[in-house]
Amino acid sequence: MNTNDTEQMHAQIDRFDRIQESVDASAFADAVIGEFTELGNSQTFEATLAEDPLIRAVADVTPNGDIASVDVFVSRDGHRISKMEVTTGSGLWQAMDVWLRDLRETWIEE
């Protein structure tokens, strides 16, 4: 990381510290609501497909619970060494959707 990047990141941290110091706690949310350029949220859901070699499918899930993308990884010694993108609507994509919904219904809502 170069010095300019570090300085710019610190400037952003300092900017929000100044906002926090300049308003009381009840006004903080209103003071910062428009201070971002863009907001994003990402959750992941992972399924192990095989153990030898270790192959996992990982889905990025949108805030409303839809699958945004699916990738397949081969892992060795705890490191992902190969990655392949899964086609939207393919069997594995649909399987990830089934597993995610089953997880939510079976594990999370109980």
PABA-165559 format. One record per atom (N, C-alpha, C): residue number from 0; residue in one letter; chain; atom name; x, y, z. Coordinates in Angstrom, 2 decimals, m for minus. Example, Ala and Ser with C-alpha at 12.3 -4.5 7.8 and 13.67 -1.06 7.14 Angstrom:
residues 2
REC   nr  rest  kette  atom     east    north       up
REC    0     A      A     N    13.19    m5.69     7.80
REC    0     A      A    CA    12.30    m4.50     7.80
REC    0     A      A     C    13.20    m3.30     7.80
REC    1     S      A     N    12.85    m2.25     7.08
REC    1     S      A    CA    13.67    m1.06     7.14
REC    1     S      A     C    12.90     0.03     7.87
END
This chain:
residues 110
REC   nr  rest  kette  atom     east    north       up
REC    0     M      A     N     0.85    m1.17     0.00
REC    0     M      A    CA     0.00     0.00     0.00
REC    0     M      A     C     0.89     1.23     0.00
REC    1     N      A     N     0.55     2.20    m0.85
REC    1     N      A    CA     1.40     3.39    m0.90
REC    1     N      A     C     0.97     4.43     0.13
REC    2     T      A     N     1.84     5.40     0.36
REC    2     T      A    CA     1.62     6.43     1.38
REC    2     T      A     C     0.37     7.24     1.09
REC    3     N      A     N     0.13     7.59    m0.16
REC    3     N      A    CA    m1.04     8.39    m0.51
REC    3     N      A     C    m2.33     7.65    m0.16
REC    4     D      A     N    m2.38     6.36    m0.45
REC    4     D      A    CA    m3.57     5.56    m0.10
REC    4     D      A     C    m3.79     5.56     1.40
REC    5     T      A     N    m2.73     5.36     2.16
REC    5     T      A    CA    m2.83     5.35     3.62
REC    5     T      A     C    m3.34     6.68     4.13
REC    6     E      A     N    m2.82     7.77     3.59
REC    6     E      A    CA    m3.26     9.11     4.02
REC    6     E      A     C    m4.73     9.34     3.70
REC    7     Q      A     N    m5.17     8.90     2.53
REC    7     Q      A    CA    m6.56     9.09     2.15
REC    7     Q      A     C    m7.50     8.27     3.03
REC    8     M      A     N    m7.10     7.05     3.39
REC    8     M      A    CA    m7.93     6.24     4.27
REC    8     M      A     C    m8.01     6.86     5.66
REC    9     H      A     N    m6.88     7.34     6.17
REC    9     H      A    CA    m6.88     8.01     7.47
REC    9     H      A     C    m7.76     9.26     7.44
REC   10     A      A     N    m7.75     9.97     6.34
REC   10     A      A    CA    m8.58    11.18     6.20
REC   10     A      A     C   m10.06    10.83     6.33
REC   11     Q      A     N   m10.47     9.71     5.77
REC   11     Q      A    CA   m11.87     9.29     5.88
REC   11     Q      A     C   m12.22     8.89     7.31
REC   12     I      A     N   m11.33     8.17     7.96
REC   12     I      A    CA   m11.55     7.80     9.36
REC   12     I      A     C   m11.67     9.06    10.21
REC   13     D      A     N   m10.75    10.01     9.99
REC   13     D      A    CA   m10.76    11.27    10.73
REC   13     D      A     C   m12.04    12.06    10.47
REC   14     R      A     N   m12.54    12.03     9.24
REC   14     R      A    CA   m13.76    12.77     8.88
REC   14     R      A     C   m14.93    12.32     9.76
REC   15     F      A     N   m15.07    11.02     9.95
REC   15     F      A    CA   m16.19    10.53    10.75
REC   15     F      A     C   m15.94    10.71    12.24
REC   16     D      A     N   m14.69    10.73    12.66
REC   16     D      A    CA   m14.39    11.08    14.05
REC   16     D      A     C   m14.80    12.52    14.32
REC   17     R      A     N   m14.55    13.42    13.36
REC   17     R      A    CA   m14.93    14.82    13.53
REC   17     R      A     C   m16.45    14.97    13.61
REC   18     I      A     N   m17.16    14.23    12.78
REC   18     I      A    CA   m18.63    14.27    12.83
REC   18     I      A     C   m19.10    13.78    14.19
REC   19     Q      A     N   m18.54    12.69    14.66
REC   19     Q      A    CA   m18.93    12.12    15.95
REC   19     Q      A     C   m18.69    13.11    17.09
REC   20     E      A     N   m17.58    13.83    17.00
REC   20     E      A    CA   m17.24    14.79    18.04
REC   20     E      A     C   m18.07    16.06    17.97
REC   21     S      A     N   m18.61    16.37    16.79
REC   21     S      A    CA   m19.32    17.65    16.62
REC   21     S      A     C   m20.82    17.57    16.90
REC   22     V      A     N   m21.38    16.39    17.02
REC   22     V      A    CA   m22.81    16.25    17.30
REC   22     V      A     C   m23.01    15.32    18.49
REC   23     D      A     N   m24.18    15.45    19.11
REC   23     D      A    CA   m24.43    14.50    20.20
REC   23     D      A     C   m24.88    13.17    19.60
REC   24     A      A     N   m24.89    12.15    20.44
REC   24     A      A    CA   m25.14    10.78    19.96
REC   24     A      A     C   m26.47    10.64    19.24
REC   25     S      A     N   m27.49    11.36    19.65
REC   25     S      A    CA   m28.80    11.24    19.02
REC   25     S      A     C   m28.83    11.85    17.62
REC   26     A      A     N   m27.92    12.75    17.31
REC   26     A      A    CA   m27.88    13.39    15.99
REC   26     A      A     C   m26.87    12.74    15.04
REC   27     F      A     N   m26.10    11.78    15.54
REC   27     F      A    CA   m25.04    11.19    14.72
REC   27     F      A     C   m25.58    10.54    13.46
REC   28     A      A     N   m26.64     9.74    13.59
REC   28     A      A    CA   m27.19     9.04    12.42
REC   28     A      A     C   m27.62    10.02    11.33
REC   29     D      A     N   m28.32    11.08    11.71
REC   29     D      A    CA   m28.74    12.08    10.73
REC   29     D      A     C   m27.54    12.78    10.10
REC   30     A      A     N   m26.50    12.99    10.86
REC   30     A      A    CA   m25.32    13.70    10.36
REC   30     A      A     C   m24.55    12.87     9.34
REC   31     V      A     N   m24.58    11.56     9.44
REC   31     V      A    CA   m23.77    10.73     8.54
REC   31     V      A     C   m24.55    10.08     7.41
REC   32     I      A     N   m25.87    10.19     7.42
REC   32     I      A    CA   m26.67     9.43     6.47
REC   32     I      A     C   m26.32     9.73     5.01
REC   33     G      A     N   m25.90    10.90     4.69
REC   33     G      A    CA   m25.55    11.22     3.31
REC   33     G      A     C   m24.07    11.29     3.03
REC   34     E      A     N   m23.26    10.79     3.95
REC   34     E      A    CA   m21.81    10.94     3.82
REC   34     E      A     C   m21.13     9.84     3.01
REC   35     F      A     N   m21.86     8.87     2.52
REC   35     F      A    CA   m21.24     7.78     1.76
REC   35     F      A     C   m21.37     8.06     0.26
REC   36     T      A     N   m20.53     7.43    m0.51
REC   36     T      A    CA   m20.63     7.51    m1.97
REC   36     T      A     C   m21.54     6.41    m2.48
REC   37     E      A     N   m21.42     5.24    m1.89
REC   37     E      A    CA   m22.23     4.10    m2.28
REC   37     E      A     C   m22.24     3.12    m1.11
REC   38     L      A     N   m23.37     2.46    m0.92
REC   38     L      A    CA   m23.45     1.44     0.12
REC   38     L      A     C   m23.55     0.07    m0.54
REC   39     G      A     N   m23.04    m0.93     0.12
REC   39     G      A    CA   m23.13    m2.29    m0.38
REC   39     G      A     C   m23.22    m3.26     0.78
REC   40     N      A     N   m23.75    m4.41     0.52
REC   40     N      A    CA   m23.85    m5.43     1.55
REC   40     N      A     C   m23.64    m6.77     0.88
REC   41     S      A     N   m22.85    m7.61     1.48
REC   41     S      A    CA   m22.60    m8.92     0.90
REC   41     S      A     C   m22.58    m9.96     2.01
REC   42     Q      A     N   m23.32   m11.01     1.78
REC   42     Q      A    CA   m23.27   m12.16     2.66
REC   42     Q      A     C   m22.84   m13.34     1.81
REC   43     T      A     N   m22.24   m14.31     2.41
REC   43     T      A    CA   m21.87   m15.50     1.66
REC   43     T      A     C   m22.50   m16.73     2.29
REC   44     F      A     N   m22.71   m17.70     1.46
REC   44     F      A    CA   m23.24   m18.99     1.87
REC   44     F      A     C   m22.33   m20.03     1.23
REC   45     E      A     N   m21.89   m21.01     1.99
REC   45     E      A    CA   m20.90   m21.96     1.49
REC   45     E      A     C   m21.38   m23.39     1.68
REC   46     A      A     N   m21.16   m24.21     0.67
REC   46     A      A    CA   m21.50   m25.63     0.75
REC   46     A      A     C   m20.28   m26.44     0.33
REC   47     T      A     N   m19.95   m27.47     1.11
REC   47     T      A    CA   m18.87   m28.38     0.76
REC   47     T      A     C   m19.43   m29.43    m0.18
REC   48     L      A     N   m18.81   m29.57    m1.36
REC   48     L      A    CA   m19.29   m30.50    m2.37
REC   48     L      A     C   m18.51   m31.81    m2.35
REC   49     A      A     N   m17.24   m31.76    m1.99
REC   49     A      A    CA   m16.39   m32.95    m1.95
REC   49     A      A     C   m15.29   m32.70    m0.92
REC   50     E      A     N   m14.78   m33.80    m0.35
REC   50     E      A    CA   m13.76   m33.65     0.68
REC   50     E      A     C   m12.35   m33.96     0.21
REC   51     D      A     N   m12.19   m34.77    m0.83
REC   51     D      A    CA   m10.84   m35.12    m1.29
REC   51     D      A     C   m10.81   m35.16    m2.81
REC   52     P      A     N   m10.42   m34.08    m3.45
REC   52     P      A    CA    m9.96   m32.81    m2.89
REC   52     P      A     C   m11.13   m32.02    m2.33
REC   53     L      A     N   m10.82   m31.07    m1.45
REC   53     L      A    CA   m11.83   m30.23    m0.83
REC   53     L      A     C   m12.35   m29.24    m1.87
REC   54     I      A     N   m13.63   m29.39    m2.21
REC   54     I      A    CA   m14.26   m28.52    m3.20
REC   54     I      A     C   m15.47   m27.89    m2.54
REC   55     R      A     N   m15.52   m26.56    m2.60
REC   55     R      A    CA   m16.62   m25.82    m1.98
REC   55     R      A     C   m17.26   m24.89    m3.01
REC   56     A      A     N   m18.56   m24.72    m2.86
REC   56     A      A    CA   m19.29   m23.73    m3.64
REC   56     A      A     C   m19.63   m22.59    m2.69
REC   57     V      A     N   m19.41   m21.36    m3.15
REC   57     V      A    CA   m19.67   m20.18    m2.34
REC   57     V      A     C   m20.59   m19.26    m3.12
REC   58     A      A     N   m21.70   m18.88    m2.49
REC   58     A      A    CA   m22.66   m17.97    m3.12
REC   58     A      A     C   m22.62   m16.62    m2.42
REC   59     D      A     N   m22.62   m15.55    m3.20
REC   59     D      A    CA   m22.84   m14.21    m2.66
REC   59     D      A     C   m24.35   m14.00    m2.64
REC   60     V      A     N   m24.86   m13.58    m1.49
REC   60     V      A    CA   m26.30   m13.47    m1.29
REC   60     V      A     C   m26.65   m12.00    m1.08
REC   61     T      A     N   m27.68   m11.53    m1.79
REC   61     T      A    CA   m28.13   m10.15    m1.67
REC   61     T      A     C   m28.89    m9.96    m0.36
REC   62     P      A     N   m29.09    m8.72     0.06
REC   62     P      A    CA   m29.82    m8.48     1.31
REC   62     P      A     C   m31.24    m9.07     1.33
REC   63     N      A     N   m31.88    m9.20     0.16
REC   63     N      A    CA   m33.23    m9.76     0.15
REC   63     N      A     C   m33.22   m11.28     0.03
REC   64     G      A     N   m32.03   m11.91     0.06
REC   64     G      A    CA   m31.93   m13.35     0.11
REC   64     G      A     C   m31.74   m14.05    m1.22
REC   65     D      A     N   m31.60   m13.30    m2.30
REC   65     D      A    CA   m31.36   m13.91    m3.61
REC   65     D      A     C   m29.87   m14.16    m3.80
REC   66     I      A     N   m29.56   m15.18    m4.58
REC   66     I      A    CA   m28.17   m15.47    m4.89
REC   66     I      A     C   m27.71   m14.56    m6.03
REC   67     A      A     N   m26.62   m13.84    m5.79
REC   67     A      A    CA   m26.08   m12.91    m6.79
REC   67     A      A     C   m25.03   m13.57    m7.67
REC   68     S      A     N   m24.25   m14.48    m7.10
REC   68     S      A    CA   m23.22   m15.19    m7.86
REC   68     S      A     C   m22.83   m16.45    m7.10
REC   69     V      A     N   m22.29   m17.40    m7.84
REC   69     V      A    CA   m21.79   m18.64    m7.24
REC   69     V      A     C   m20.44   m18.95    m7.86
REC   70     D      A     N   m19.48   m19.29    m7.02
REC   70     D      A    CA   m18.16   m19.72    m7.45
REC   70     D      A     C   m17.85   m21.06    m6.81
REC   71     V      A     N   m17.04   m21.87    m7.50
REC   71     V      A    CA   m16.57   m23.15    m6.98
REC   71     V      A     C   m15.07   m23.01    m6.75
REC   72     F      A     N   m14.60   m23.52    m5.60
REC   72     F      A    CA   m13.19   m23.44    m5.24
REC   72     F      A     C   m12.65   m24.82    m4.91
REC   73     V      A     N   m11.41   m25.05    m5.27
REC   73     V      A    CA   m10.64   m26.18    m4.76
REC   73     V      A     C    m9.71   m25.61    m3.70
REC   74     S      A     N    m9.71   m26.21    m2.53
REC   74     S      A    CA    m8.86   m25.74    m1.43
REC   74     S      A     C    m7.86   m26.80    m1.06
REC   75     R      A     N    m6.65   m26.36    m0.80
REC   75     R      A    CA    m5.59   m27.24    m0.29
REC   75     R      A     C    m4.86   m26.50     0.82
REC   76     D      A     N    m4.66   m27.19     1.93
REC   76     D      A    CA    m3.95   m26.61     3.08
REC   76     D      A     C    m4.58   m25.29     3.52
REC   77     G      A     N    m5.91   m25.22     3.43
REC   77     G      A    CA    m6.62   m24.02     3.89
REC   77     G      A     C    m6.60   m22.86     2.92
REC   78     H      A     N    m6.06   m23.06     1.72
REC   78     H      A    CA    m5.97   m21.98     0.74
REC   78     H      A     C    m6.78   m22.34    m0.50
REC   79     R      A     N    m7.50   m21.38    m1.02
REC   79     R      A    CA    m8.24   m21.59    m2.26
REC   79     R      A     C    m7.24   m21.48    m3.41
REC   80     I      A     N    m7.09   m22.55    m4.15
REC   80     I      A    CA    m6.07   m22.55    m5.19
REC   80     I      A     C    m6.65   m22.45    m6.60
REC   81     S      A     N    m7.93   m22.80    m6.75
REC   81     S      A    CA    m8.56   m22.71    m8.07
REC   81     S      A     C    m9.98   m22.21    m7.88
REC   82     K      A     N   m10.44   m21.43    m8.85
REC   82     K      A    CA   m11.78   m20.86    m8.76
REC   82     K      A     C   m12.45   m20.96   m10.13
REC   83     M      A     N   m13.74   m21.26   m10.11
REC   83     M      A    CA   m14.51   m21.31   m11.34
REC   83     M      A     C   m15.86   m20.66   m11.07
REC   84     E      A     N   m16.30   m19.81   m11.97
REC   84     E      A    CA   m17.60   m19.17   m11.84
REC   84     E      A     C   m18.69   m20.11   m12.32
REC   85     V      A     N   m19.80   m20.17   m11.60
REC   85     V      A    CA   m20.92   m21.03   m11.93
REC   85     V      A     C   m21.94   m20.22   m12.73
REC   86     T      A     N   m22.47   m20.80   m13.78
REC   86     T      A    CA   m23.42   m20.11   m14.65
REC   86     T      A     C   m24.76   m19.92   m13.95
REC   87     T      A     N   m25.31   m18.71   m14.09
REC   87     T      A    CA   m26.62   m18.40   m13.53
REC   87     T      A     C   m27.66   m19.40   m14.04
REC   88     G      A     N   m28.45   m19.94   m13.13
REC   88     G      A    CA   m29.52   m20.85   m13.50
REC   88     G      A     C   m29.09   m22.29   m13.71
REC   89     S      A     N   m27.79   m22.58   m13.62
REC   89     S      A    CA   m27.31   m23.95   m13.80
REC   89     S      A     C   m27.77   m24.82   m12.63
REC   90     G      A     N   m27.56   m26.12   m12.74
REC   90     G      A    CA   m27.95   m27.04   m11.68
REC   90     G      A     C   m27.31   m26.71   m10.35
REC   91     L      A     N   m26.00   m26.39   m10.35
REC   91     L      A    CA   m25.33   m26.07    m9.10
REC   91     L      A     C   m25.86   m24.77    m8.52
REC   92     W      A     N   m26.11   m23.78    m9.37
REC   92     W      A    CA   m26.68   m22.51    m8.91
REC   92     W      A     C   m28.02   m22.78    m8.21
REC   93     Q      A     N   m28.87   m23.57    m8.85
REC   93     Q      A    CA   m30.17   m23.88    m8.27
REC   93     Q      A     C   m30.03   m24.71    m7.00
REC   94     A      A     N   m29.05   m25.61    m6.96
REC   94     A      A    CA   m28.81   m26.39    m5.74
REC   94     A      A     C   m28.42   m25.48    m4.59
REC   95     M      A     N   m27.56   m24.50    m4.86
REC   95     M      A    CA   m27.17   m23.56    m3.81
REC   95     M      A     C   m28.39   m22.81    m3.29
REC   96     D      A     N   m29.29   m22.45    m4.16
REC   96     D      A    CA   m30.52   m21.77    m3.76
REC   96     D      A     C   m31.37   m22.68    m2.87
REC   97     V      A     N   m31.50   m23.95    m3.24
REC   97     V      A    CA   m32.26   m24.92    m2.43
REC   97     V      A     C   m31.62   m25.08    m1.06
REC   98     W      A     N   m30.30   m25.26    m1.02
REC   98     W      A    CA   m29.60   m25.45     0.25
REC   98     W      A     C   m29.71   m24.23     1.14
REC   99     L      A     N   m29.58   m23.03     0.54
REC   99     L      A    CA   m29.68   m21.80     1.32
REC   99     L      A     C   m31.06   m21.66     1.94
REC  100     R      A     N   m32.10   m21.92     1.17
REC  100     R      A    CA   m33.47   m21.82     1.70
REC  100     R      A     C   m33.71   m22.88     2.77
REC  101     D      A     N   m33.18   m24.09     2.57
REC  101     D      A    CA   m33.32   m25.14     3.57
REC  101     D      A     C   m32.61   m24.75     4.86
REC  102     L      A     N   m31.41   m24.17     4.73
REC  102     L      A    CA   m30.66   m23.72     5.90
REC  102     L      A     C   m31.47   m22.68     6.67
REC  103     R      A     N   m32.04   m21.73     5.96
REC  103     R      A    CA   m32.82   m20.68     6.62
REC  103     R      A     C   m34.05   m21.27     7.32
REC  104     E      A     N   m34.74   m22.17     6.67
REC  104     E      A    CA   m35.96   m22.74     7.24
REC  104     E      A     C   m35.65   m23.71     8.37
REC  105     T      A     N   m34.60   m24.50     8.23
REC  105     T      A    CA   m34.31   m25.55     9.19
REC  105     T      A     C   m33.48   m25.06    10.37
REC  106     W      A     N   m32.49   m24.24    10.10
REC  106     W      A    CA   m31.55   m23.85    11.15
REC  106     W      A     C   m31.80   m22.47    11.75
REC  107     I      A     N   m32.03   m21.51    10.89
REC  107     I      A    CA   m32.08   m20.13    11.36
REC  107     I      A     C   m33.41   m19.80    12.03
REC  108     E      A     N   m34.51   m20.30    11.50
REC  108     E      A    CA   m35.80   m19.92    12.04
REC  108     E      A     C   m36.23   m20.74    13.23
REC  109     E      A     N   m35.51   m21.78    13.58
REC  109     E      A    CA   m35.87   m22.60    14.74
REC  109     E      A     C   m35.44   m21.97    16.04
END
